[in-house]
Amino acid sequence: MAEYTIEFDKEACIGCGACVSMCEDNWEMDGMKAKPKKTIVSEAELEDNKQAEEICPVKCIKINKKG
């Protein structure tokens, strides 16, 4: 099963919480900014994380296939 890495630019994050609303299993608020609970996700977890990536208004989330 493929794995994917999440690259997250915390400095660019504006703390809107959109990613959390799309993927609360892997995204949470850390004070005024969001953060991923883990940065390597499985194919089963990919769709919700991709939705978080797509909804981010400042595009600070990037998901890439590992390897």
PyMOL commands that set and color helices and strands:
alter all, ss='L'
color gray80, all
select helices_A, chain A and resi 18-22+43-55
alter helices_A, ss='H'
color red, helices_A
select strands_A, chain A and resi 3-8+27-30+33-36+40-42+61-65
alter strands_A, ss='S'
color yellow, strands_A
deselect
rebuild
show_as cartoon
